[in-house]
Amino acid sequence: MPEWKDFKHANCCPCHTTRKLAYTIDEAAERVGVSPRLLRAHLDRHYLVARYVNSKPVITHEELVEWLNNLPTEPK
C-alpha cells in the first residue's frame, strides 16, 4: 500500500491531512456515497475487510481506498 503522501492531492486540503484512521460502517458508507447495506454485503463477501474493536467493526482508511480502487470501472 502506498504511503498517504504518495496519493494525488494528499496535502491540498484539511480533509486529507486530518483524515480519520478508521470508520464505522455507517461512516465509511457515507464517506464513499453508498449504503451501509452495500458495505456489509461486501464485507460478507470478503471484498472489503473490517478490523474489530472488541465486537465493533471498523474499516481503515487504507482498506476503504484499496476497496474503491479495486471496484470495476464499468457498470454491470
Stockholm file with secondary structure:
# STOCKHOLM 1.0

chainA/1-76         MPEWKDFKHANCCPCHTTRKLAYTIDEAAERVGVSPRLLRAHLDRHYLVARYVNSKPVITHEELVEWLNNLPTEPK
#=GR chainA/1-76 SS CCCGGGSTTTTSSHHHHTCCSEECHHHHHHHHTSCHHHHHHHHHTTSSCCEEETTEEEEEHHHHHHHHHTSCSSCC
#=GC SS_cons        CCCGGGSTTTTSSHHHHTCCSEECHHHHHHHHTSCHHHHHHHHHTTSSCCEEETTEEEEEHHHHHHHHHTSCSSCC
//
